[in-house]
Amino acid sequence: MKIGVFDSGVGGMTVLSELRKEFGAEEFVYLGDTAHVPYGTKSPAQVKKLSADCAATLVARGVEILVVACNTASSLALDEIRAAAGARVRVVGVVGPGVEAALESGPKKVLVLATRATVKSGAYRRLLSASGVEVIEQACPLLVPMIEEGWTDHSVLHQTIAEYVRSHRDQHQPGVALLGCTHYPWIQEAFEKALPGWRVVNSASAVARHLMQHEGLSPSRGPGTVEWIFTDPDAIPAFVNTELQRGKS
Amino acid sequence: MKIGVFDSGVGGMTVLSELRKEFGAEEFVYLGDTAHVPYGTKSPAQVKKLSADCAATLVARGVEILVVACNTASSLALDEIRAAAGARVRVVGVVGPGVEAALESGPKKVLVLATRATVKSGAYRRLLSASGVEVIEQACPLLVPMIEEGWTDHSVLHQTIAEYVRSHRDQHQPGVALLGCTHYPWIQEAFEKALPGWRVVNSASAVARHLMQHEGLSPSRGPGTVEWIFTDPDAIPAFVNTELQRGKS
Protein backbone atom coordinates (compact mmCIF):
# COMPACT_ATOMS: atom_id res chain seq x y z
CA MET A 1 0.00 0.00 0.00
CA LYS A 2 1.39 3.41 -0.96
CA ILE A 3 0.32 6.22 1.37
CA GLY A 4 0.84 9.90 0.60
CA VAL A 5 1.11 12.44 3.42
CA PHE A 6 0.74 16.07 2.40
CA ASP A 7 1.41 19.15 4.49
CA SER A 8 2.22 22.79 3.78
CA GLY A 9 5.51 22.31 5.60
CA VAL A 10 7.05 19.96 8.14
CA GLY A 11 4.20 19.77 10.68
CA GLY A 12 2.74 16.73 8.90
CA MET A 13 5.78 14.78 10.03
CA THR A 14 3.95 14.22 13.35
CA VAL A 15 1.19 12.52 11.36
CA LEU A 16 3.67 10.51 9.29
CA SER A 17 5.39 9.42 12.49
CA GLU A 18 2.10 8.11 13.97
CA LEU A 19 1.25 6.36 10.71
CA ARG A 20 4.63 4.64 10.59
CA LYS A 21 4.14 3.43 14.17
CA GLU A 22 0.92 1.67 13.13
CA PHE A 23 1.60 0.76 9.51
CA GLY A 24 5.35 0.23 9.57
CA ALA A 25 5.50 -2.00 6.50
CA GLU A 26 3.88 0.43 4.06
CA GLU A 27 5.48 2.73 1.52
CA PHE A 28 5.06 6.42 2.38
CA VAL A 29 5.54 9.53 0.28
CA TYR A 30 5.77 12.77 2.29
CA LEU A 31 5.18 16.00 0.41
CA GLY A 32 5.94 19.26 2.24
CA ASP A 33 5.06 22.37 0.24
CA THR A 34 7.91 24.35 1.83
CA ALA A 35 8.03 26.73 -1.15
CA HIS A 36 4.63 28.05 -0.07
CA VAL A 37 4.52 27.49 3.69
CA PRO A 38 2.62 28.76 5.63
CA TYR A 39 -0.82 28.14 4.17
CA GLY A 40 -2.44 29.59 7.29
CA THR A 41 -1.99 33.20 6.22
CA LYS A 42 -3.07 32.67 2.60
CA SER A 43 -6.45 33.24 1.03
CA PRO A 44 -8.81 30.26 0.62
CA ALA A 45 -8.50 30.51 -3.19
CA GLN A 46 -4.72 30.20 -3.01
CA VAL A 47 -4.84 27.33 -0.48
CA LYS A 48 -7.22 25.42 -2.77
CA LYS A 49 -4.97 25.86 -5.80
CA LEU A 50 -1.73 24.93 -3.99
CA SER A 51 -3.37 21.91 -2.34
CA ALA A 52 -4.74 20.60 -5.64
CA ASP A 53 -1.26 20.91 -7.20
CA CYS A 54 0.29 18.93 -4.34
CA ALA A 55 -2.42 16.27 -4.57
CA ALA A 56 -1.66 15.87 -8.28
CA THR A 57 2.06 15.41 -7.50
CA LEU A 58 1.28 12.64 -4.99
CA VAL A 59 -1.18 10.91 -7.32
CA ALA A 60 1.51 10.90 -10.02
CA ARG A 61 3.68 8.95 -7.54
CA GLY A 62 1.00 6.27 -7.35
CA VAL A 63 -0.38 6.83 -3.84
CA GLU A 64 -3.61 4.95 -3.06
CA ILE A 65 -4.39 6.83 0.15
CA LEU A 66 -3.74 10.54 0.50
CA VAL A 67 -3.58 11.87 4.03
CA VAL A 68 -4.00 15.65 4.16
CA ALA A 69 -1.94 16.34 7.27
CA CYS A 70 -2.34 20.10 6.98
CA ASN A 71 -5.18 21.61 9.00
CA THR A 72 -5.56 24.59 6.71
CA ALA A 73 -5.81 22.39 3.60
CA SER A 74 -8.12 19.94 5.43
CA SER A 75 -10.35 22.84 6.45
CA LEU A 76 -10.47 24.69 3.15
CA ALA A 77 -9.48 22.46 0.26
CA LEU A 78 -10.66 18.87 0.79
CA ASP A 79 -13.09 19.06 -2.16
CA GLU A 80 -10.42 20.42 -4.49
CA ILE A 81 -7.94 17.76 -3.32
CA ARG A 82 -10.53 14.99 -3.93
CA ALA A 83 -11.20 16.37 -7.41
CA ALA A 84 -7.48 16.49 -8.21
CA ALA A 85 -6.85 13.03 -6.75
CA GLY A 86 -9.58 11.28 -8.72
CA ALA A 87 -12.03 8.60 -7.65
CA ARG A 88 -9.49 5.81 -7.07
CA VAL A 89 -7.53 7.60 -4.35
CA ARG A 90 -8.97 7.75 -0.86
CA VAL A 91 -8.48 11.20 0.69
CA VAL A 92 -8.44 11.61 4.48
CA GLY A 93 -8.08 14.97 6.22
CA VAL A 94 -7.04 15.58 9.82
CA VAL A 95 -10.10 17.52 10.96
CA GLY A 96 -12.62 14.65 10.90
CA PRO A 97 -10.43 12.13 12.75
CA GLY A 98 -9.40 14.78 15.30
CA VAL A 99 -13.04 15.55 16.05
CA GLU A 100 -13.85 11.82 16.35
CA ALA A 101 -11.07 11.42 18.91
CA ALA A 102 -12.19 14.49 20.86
CA LEU A 103 -15.78 13.25 21.05
CA GLU A 104 -14.86 9.75 22.18
CA SER A 105 -15.16 10.44 25.90
CA GLY A 106 -18.55 12.13 25.41
CA PRO A 107 -17.55 15.66 26.47
CA LYS A 108 -20.04 18.53 26.72
CA LYS A 109 -17.41 21.08 25.74
CA VAL A 110 -14.31 20.92 23.59
CA LEU A 111 -11.52 23.51 23.59
CA VAL A 112 -9.94 23.71 20.13
CA LEU A 113 -6.35 25.03 19.99
CA ALA A 114 -5.13 25.85 16.49
CA THR A 115 -3.59 28.45 14.23
CA ARG A 116 -5.55 31.60 13.46
CA ALA A 117 -6.43 30.41 9.94
CA THR A 118 -7.80 27.07 11.15
CA VAL A 119 -9.94 28.79 13.78
CA LYS A 120 -11.14 31.31 11.19
CA SER A 121 -12.07 28.54 8.76
CA GLY A 122 -14.62 27.25 11.31
CA ALA A 123 -13.95 23.64 10.26
CA TYR A 124 -13.60 22.23 13.80
CA ARG A 125 -16.47 24.38 15.09
CA ARG A 126 -18.85 23.13 12.39
CA LEU A 127 -18.09 19.43 12.88
CA LEU A 128 -18.09 19.60 16.68
CA SER A 129 -21.25 21.72 16.86
CA ALA A 130 -23.01 19.24 14.58
CA SER A 131 -22.46 16.67 17.34
CA GLY A 132 -24.10 18.95 19.88
CA VAL A 133 -21.03 19.86 21.92
CA GLU A 134 -20.15 23.37 22.95
CA VAL A 135 -17.03 24.60 21.17
CA ILE A 136 -14.45 26.99 22.61
CA GLU A 137 -11.71 28.10 20.23
CA GLN A 138 -8.33 29.65 20.87
CA ALA A 139 -5.94 30.75 18.13
CA CYS A 140 -2.28 30.21 19.14
CA PRO A 141 -0.32 31.80 16.26
CA LEU A 142 3.03 32.02 18.08
CA LEU A 143 3.43 28.34 18.84
CA VAL A 144 4.48 27.11 15.38
CA PRO A 145 7.34 29.66 15.15
CA MET A 146 8.47 28.72 18.68
CA ILE A 147 8.44 25.00 17.85
CA GLU A 148 10.38 25.69 14.65
CA GLU A 149 12.88 27.69 16.75
CA GLY A 150 13.37 24.55 18.84
CA TRP A 151 11.94 26.21 21.98
CA THR A 152 9.69 23.21 22.71
CA ASP A 153 10.46 23.24 26.46
CA HIS A 154 11.39 26.91 26.87
CA SER A 155 9.94 29.23 29.52
CA VAL A 156 8.78 31.59 26.73
CA LEU A 157 6.75 28.74 25.20
CA HIS A 158 5.24 27.75 28.54
CA GLN A 159 4.35 31.38 29.31
CA THR A 160 2.77 31.83 25.89
CA ILE A 161 0.66 28.67 26.22
CA ALA A 162 -0.35 29.73 29.74
CA GLU A 163 -1.50 33.07 28.33
CA TYR A 164 -3.48 31.42 25.54
CA VAL A 165 -5.31 28.93 27.82
CA ARG A 166 -5.61 30.94 31.06
CA SER A 167 -9.12 32.31 30.60
CA HIS A 168 -10.48 28.97 29.37
CA ARG A 169 -8.93 27.11 32.28
CA ASP A 170 -10.38 29.65 34.71
CA GLN A 171 -13.86 29.71 33.19
CA HIS A 172 -14.41 26.01 32.49
CA GLN A 173 -14.22 22.66 34.26
CA PRO A 174 -11.44 20.42 32.95
CA GLY A 175 -12.59 18.77 29.73
CA VAL A 176 -11.20 17.89 26.34
CA ALA A 177 -8.63 20.02 24.52
CA LEU A 178 -8.19 19.24 20.84
CA LEU A 179 -4.84 20.18 19.27
CA GLY A 180 -5.90 21.27 15.79
CA CYS A 181 -2.43 21.89 14.36
CA THR A 182 0.01 19.21 13.26
CA HIS A 183 2.94 20.97 14.94
CA TYR A 184 1.32 20.76 18.37
CA PRO A 185 1.99 17.04 19.10
CA TRP A 186 5.64 18.11 19.44
CA ILE A 187 4.58 20.15 22.52
CA GLN A 188 1.73 17.94 23.77
CA GLU A 189 3.35 17.75 27.23
CA ALA A 190 3.47 21.54 27.51
CA PHE A 191 -0.28 21.68 26.82
CA GLU A 192 -0.91 18.94 29.39
CA LYS A 193 1.10 20.89 31.96
CA ALA A 194 -0.85 24.10 31.22
CA LEU A 195 -4.23 22.33 31.37
CA PRO A 196 -4.10 20.07 34.43
CA GLY A 197 -6.93 17.53 34.48
CA TRP A 198 -7.81 18.05 30.81
CA ARG A 199 -7.67 15.26 28.22
CA VAL A 200 -5.42 16.60 25.45
CA VAL A 201 -6.15 14.96 22.10
CA ASN A 202 -4.11 15.40 18.93
CA SER A 203 -5.18 14.70 15.40
CA ALA A 204 -1.93 12.97 14.38
CA SER A 205 -2.65 9.80 16.34
CA ALA A 206 -6.36 10.19 15.52
CA VAL A 207 -5.62 9.87 11.79
CA ALA A 208 -3.79 6.57 12.28
CA ARG A 209 -6.75 5.19 14.21
CA HIS A 210 -9.18 6.49 11.61
CA LEU A 211 -7.35 4.62 8.85
CA MET A 212 -7.63 1.40 10.84
CA GLN A 213 -11.27 1.79 11.82
CA HIS A 214 -12.75 3.37 8.71
CA GLU A 215 -10.40 2.62 5.80
CA GLY A 216 -9.64 -1.00 6.66
CA LEU A 217 -5.88 -0.61 6.92
CA SER A 218 -4.18 -3.39 8.88
CA PRO A 219 -1.44 -2.64 11.39
CA SER A 220 1.94 -3.86 10.26
CA ARG A 221 5.51 -3.88 11.43
CA GLY A 222 8.40 -3.68 9.06
CA PRO A 223 11.05 -1.47 7.58
CA GLY A 224 8.74 0.23 5.06
CA THR A 225 9.99 3.26 3.17
CA VAL A 226 9.58 7.02 3.12
CA GLU A 227 10.16 9.12 0.04
CA TRP A 228 10.59 12.79 0.97
CA ILE A 229 9.52 15.57 -1.37
CA PHE A 230 9.93 19.23 -0.44
CA THR A 231 8.91 21.85 -2.99
CA ASP A 232 11.75 24.03 -1.64
CA PRO A 233 14.41 21.73 -0.14
CA ASP A 234 16.39 24.73 1.18
CA ALA A 235 13.47 25.87 3.30
CA ILE A 236 13.30 23.10 5.90
CA PRO A 237 13.53 24.30 9.53
CA ALA A 238 16.69 23.05 11.26
CA PHE A 239 14.83 21.45 14.15
CA VAL A 240 13.45 18.60 12.03
CA ASN A 241 16.77 17.61 10.51
CA THR A 242 17.42 14.86 13.05
CA GLU A 243 13.95 13.48 12.48
CA LEU A 244 14.48 13.64 8.74
CA GLN A 245 17.78 11.80 8.93
CA ARG A 246 16.15 9.13 11.08
CA GLY A 247 13.27 8.90 8.61
CA LYS A 248 15.71 8.56 5.75
CA SER A 249 17.76 5.81 7.37
CA MET B 1 8.00 62.06 -8.08
CA LYS B 2 6.52 58.57 -7.89
CA ILE B 3 8.20 56.32 -5.33
CA GLY B 4 7.58 52.57 -5.12
CA VAL B 5 8.09 50.74 -1.83
CA PHE B 6 8.29 46.97 -2.08
CA ASP B 7 8.24 44.43 0.74
CA SER B 8 7.38 40.77 1.09
CA GLY B 9 4.61 41.73 3.49
CA VAL B 10 3.68 44.62 5.74
CA GLY B 11 7.05 45.29 7.42
CA GLY B 12 7.96 47.79 4.72
CA MET B 13 5.23 50.04 6.07
CA THR B 14 7.78 51.27 8.64
CA VAL B 15 9.93 52.43 5.73
CA LEU B 16 6.97 53.99 3.92
CA SER B 17 6.05 55.81 7.11
CA GLU B 18 9.55 57.33 7.43
CA LEU B 19 9.54 58.28 3.75
CA ARG B 20 6.19 60.02 4.08
CA LYS B 21 7.49 61.98 7.07
CA GLU B 22 10.33 63.37 4.92
CA PHE B 23 8.76 63.48 1.46
CA GLY B 24 5.13 64.11 2.32
CA ALA B 25 4.19 65.63 -1.04
CA GLU B 26 5.24 62.68 -3.20
CA GLU B 27 3.12 59.91 -4.71
CA PHE B 28 3.84 56.50 -3.18
CA VAL B 29 2.94 53.00 -4.35
CA TYR B 30 3.30 50.31 -1.69
CA LEU B 31 3.50 46.71 -2.90
CA GLY B 32 3.30 43.95 -0.26
CA ASP B 33 3.74 40.47 -1.68
CA THR B 34 1.42 38.98 0.95
CA ALA B 35 0.64 36.01 -1.31
CA HIS B 36 4.24 34.84 -0.84
CA VAL B 37 5.25 36.21 2.57
CA PRO B 38 7.61 35.35 4.25
CA TYR B 39 10.57 35.54 1.88
CA GLY B 40 12.93 34.76 4.76
CA THR B 41 12.31 31.01 4.65
CA LYS B 42 12.47 30.70 0.87
CA SER B 43 15.39 29.69 -1.32
CA PRO B 44 17.50 32.45 -2.95
CA ALA B 45 16.26 31.38 -6.41
CA GLN B 46 12.64 31.83 -5.37
CA VAL B 47 13.31 35.19 -3.67
CA LYS B 48 15.01 36.47 -6.83
CA LYS B 49 12.09 35.43 -9.03
CA LEU B 50 9.38 36.84 -6.75
CA SER B 51 11.30 40.10 -6.26
CA ALA B 52 11.78 40.61 -9.99
CA ASP B 53 8.03 40.04 -10.55
CA CYS B 54 7.18 42.67 -7.91
CA ALA B 55 9.68 45.14 -9.39
CA ALA B 56 8.02 44.72 -12.79
CA THR B 57 4.60 45.45 -11.25
CA LEU B 58 5.89 48.69 -9.69
CA VAL B 59 7.66 49.78 -12.87
CA ALA B 60 4.40 49.26 -14.76
CA ARG B 61 2.83 51.78 -12.32
CA GLY B 62 5.42 54.35 -13.38
CA VAL B 63 7.61 54.57 -10.29
CA GLU B 64 10.88 56.48 -10.75
CA ILE B 65 12.47 55.34 -7.49
CA LEU B 66 12.03 51.81 -6.19
CA VAL B 67 12.77 51.29 -2.51
CA VAL B 68 13.31 47.63 -1.65
CA ALA B 69 12.11 47.70 1.94
CA CYS B 70 12.51 43.95 2.39
CA ASN B 71 15.80 42.85 3.94
CA THR B 72 15.68 39.43 2.34
CA ALA B 73 15.10 40.88 -1.13
CA SER B 74 17.71 43.61 -0.51
CA SER B 75 20.21 40.94 0.53
CA LEU B 76 19.56 38.39 -2.19
CA ALA B 77 17.84 39.98 -5.16
CA LEU B 78 19.04 43.55 -5.74
CA ASP B 79 20.68 42.63 -9.07
CA GLU B 80 17.55 40.88 -10.34
CA ILE B 81 15.38 43.81 -9.21
CA ARG B 82 17.66 46.29 -11.03
CA ALA B 83 17.50 44.15 -14.18
CA ALA B 84 13.69 43.97 -13.99
CA ALA B 85 13.37 47.69 -13.23
CA GLY B 86 15.49 48.87 -16.14
CA ALA B 87 18.06 51.67 -16.31
CA ARG B 88 15.64 54.58 -15.79
CA VAL B 89 14.45 53.50 -12.35
CA ARG B 90 16.70 54.08 -9.35
CA VAL B 91 16.69 51.08 -7.00
CA VAL B 92 17.56 51.51 -3.31
CA GLY B 93 17.73 48.63 -0.85
CA VAL B 94 17.62 48.84 2.95
CA VAL B 95 20.91 47.13 3.72
CA GLY B 96 23.27 49.83 2.42
CA PRO B 97 21.52 52.77 4.14
CA GLY B 98 21.21 50.76 7.38
CA VAL B 99 24.95 50.10 7.38
CA GLU B 100 25.71 53.78 6.64
CA ALA B 101 23.61 54.80 9.64
CA ALA B 102 25.26 52.23 11.90
CA LEU B 103 28.76 53.40 10.93
CA GLU B 104 28.03 57.08 11.44
CA SER B 105 29.23 57.22 15.05
CA GLY B 106 32.45 55.35 14.13
CA PRO B 107 31.86 52.19 16.17
CA LYS B 108 34.39 49.36 16.42
CA LYS B 109 31.69 46.74 16.68
CA VAL B 110 28.14 46.51 15.36
CA LEU B 111 25.52 44.05 16.62
CA VAL B 112 23.14 43.13 13.77
CA LEU B 113 19.68 41.92 14.81
CA ALA B 114 17.66 40.38 11.98
CA THR B 115 15.70 37.37 10.80
CA ARG B 116 17.50 34.07 10.30
CA ALA B 117 17.48 34.43 6.49
CA THR B 118 19.00 37.91 6.56
CA VAL B 119 21.76 36.76 8.89
CA LYS B 120 22.36 33.69 6.73
CA SER B 121 22.60 35.85 3.60
CA GLY B 122 25.65 37.58 5.11
CA ALA B 123 24.65 40.90 3.47
CA TYR B 124 25.13 43.06 6.58
CA ARG B 125 28.27 41.18 7.60
CA ARG B 126 29.90 41.74 4.20
CA LEU B 127 29.19 45.48 4.03
CA LEU B 128 30.12 46.15 7.65
CA SER B 129 33.30 44.05 7.52
CA ALA B 130 34.37 45.90 4.38
CA SER B 131 34.42 49.03 6.55
CA GLY B 132 36.68 47.33 9.05
CA VAL B 133 34.23 47.00 11.94
CA GLU B 134 33.72 43.81 13.89
CA VAL B 135 30.30 42.30 13.25
CA ILE B 136 28.23 40.37 15.74
CA GLU B 137 25.02 38.82 14.41
CA GLN B 138 21.94 37.53 16.18
CA ALA B 139 18.98 35.94 14.42
CA CYS B 140 15.66 36.78 16.14
CA PRO B 141 13.11 34.66 14.25
CA LEU B 142 10.31 34.92 16.83
CA LEU B 143 10.02 38.70 16.82
CA VAL B 144 8.12 39.16 13.56
CA PRO B 145 5.37 36.70 14.59
CA MET B 146 5.11 38.43 17.99
CA ILE B 147 4.82 41.88 16.37
CA GLU B 148 2.18 40.55 13.98
CA GLU B 149 0.33 39.12 17.00
CA GLY B 150 0.26 42.66 18.40
CA TRP B 151 2.45 41.69 21.39
CA THR B 152 4.72 44.73 20.87
CA ASP B 153 4.88 45.56 24.59
CA HIS B 154 4.20 42.10 26.02
CA SER B 155 6.33 40.39 28.69
CA VAL B 156 6.82 37.44 26.30
CA LEU B 157 8.34 39.81 23.73
CA HIS B 158 10.60 41.50 26.30
CA GLN B 159 11.73 38.09 27.62
CA THR B 160 12.45 36.86 24.09
CA ILE B 161 14.49 39.95 23.21
CA ALA B 162 16.36 39.67 26.51
CA GLU B 163 17.23 36.07 25.66
CA TYR B 164 18.42 37.01 22.16
CA VAL B 165 20.66 39.88 23.31
CA ARG B 166 21.82 38.64 26.75
CA SER B 167 25.14 37.09 25.77
CA HIS B 168 26.07 40.04 23.53
CA ARG B 169 25.21 42.55 26.25
CA ASP B 170 27.27 40.58 28.76
CA GLN B 171 30.29 40.09 26.49
CA HIS B 172 30.55 43.51 24.88
CA GLN B 173 30.70 47.17 25.88
CA PRO B 174 27.64 49.15 24.80
CA GLY B 175 27.92 50.00 21.10
CA VAL B 176 25.71 50.15 18.04
CA ALA B 177 22.84 47.74 17.43
CA LEU B 178 21.51 47.71 13.88
CA LEU B 179 17.91 46.53 13.43
CA GLY B 180 18.12 44.66 10.13
CA CYS B 181 14.44 43.83 9.75
CA THR B 182 11.72 46.26 8.70
CA HIS B 183 9.34 45.00 11.40
CA TYR B 184 11.73 45.94 14.19
CA PRO B 185 11.16 49.73 14.22
CA TRP B 186 7.73 48.86 15.68
CA ILE B 187 9.57 47.53 18.77
CA GLN B 188 12.55 49.89 18.76
CA GLU B 189 11.81 50.88 22.38
CA ALA B 190 11.89 47.26 23.52
CA PHE B 191 15.35 46.86 22.00
CA GLU B 192 16.51 50.10 23.65
CA LYS B 193 15.24 48.81 26.99
CA ALA B 194 17.04 45.47 26.55
CA LEU B 195 20.30 47.15 25.48
CA PRO B 196 20.86 50.03 27.90
CA GLY B 197 23.53 52.42 26.71
CA TRP B 198 23.52 51.09 23.14
CA ARG B 199 22.68 53.24 20.11
CA VAL B 200 19.86 51.39 18.33
CA VAL B 201 19.72 52.21 14.63
CA ASN B 202 16.98 51.13 12.23
CA SER B 203 17.13 51.00 8.47
CA ALA B 204 13.69 52.56 7.92
CA SER B 205 14.79 56.06 8.89
CA ALA B 206 18.20 55.39 7.30
CA VAL B 207 16.57 54.89 3.89
CA ALA B 208 14.82 58.28 4.07
CA ARG B 209 18.12 59.97 4.87
CA HIS B 210 19.89 58.07 2.11
CA LEU B 211 17.37 59.32 -0.48
CA MET B 212 18.04 62.88 0.63
CA GLN B 213 21.83 62.63 0.77
CA HIS B 214 22.55 60.37 -2.20
CA GLU B 215 19.55 60.51 -4.52
CA GLY B 216 18.91 64.25 -4.30
CA LEU B 217 15.34 64.02 -3.07
CA SER B 218 14.09 67.22 -1.44
CA PRO B 219 12.10 67.13 1.76
CA SER B 220 8.50 68.14 1.25
CA ARG B 221 5.31 68.53 3.22
CA GLY B 222 1.93 67.88 1.69
CA PRO B 223 -0.93 65.49 1.45
CA GLY B 224 0.76 63.23 -1.13
CA THR B 225 -0.86 59.90 -1.93
CA VAL B 226 -0.35 56.20 -1.27
CA GLU B 227 -1.60 53.47 -3.56
CA TRP B 228 -1.71 50.12 -1.77
CA ILE B 229 -1.14 46.86 -3.63
CA PHE B 230 -1.23 43.53 -1.84
CA THR B 231 -0.79 40.36 -3.90
CA ASP B 232 -3.15 38.63 -1.45
CA PRO B 233 -5.42 41.28 0.10
CA ASP B 234 -6.94 38.70 2.48
CA ALA B 235 -3.56 37.97 4.03
CA ILE B 236 -2.86 41.25 5.83
CA PRO B 237 -2.16 40.90 9.58
CA ALA B 238 -4.83 42.57 11.69
CA PHE B 239 -2.37 44.71 13.64
CA VAL B 240 -1.65 46.99 10.67
CA ASN B 241 -5.26 47.74 9.84
CA THR B 242 -5.33 50.99 11.79
CA GLU B 243 -2.14 52.12 10.08
CA LEU B 244 -3.57 51.12 6.73
CA GLN B 245 -6.77 53.05 7.31
CA ARG B 246 -4.74 56.10 8.33
CA GLY B 247 -2.56 55.66 5.25
CA LYS B 248 -5.63 55.48 3.08
CA SER B 249 -7.24 58.59 4.47
Interface residues (C-beta under 8 A of the other chain):
Chain A: T34 A35 H36 V37 T41 K42 S43 P44 Q46 P141 L142 P145 M146 E148 E149 W151 S155 V156 Q159 T160 E163 D232 P233 D234 A235 P237
Chain B: T34 A35 H36 V37 T41 K42 S43 P44 Q46 P141 L142 P145 M146 E148 E149 W151 S155 V156 Q159 T160 E163 D232 P233 D234 A235 P237
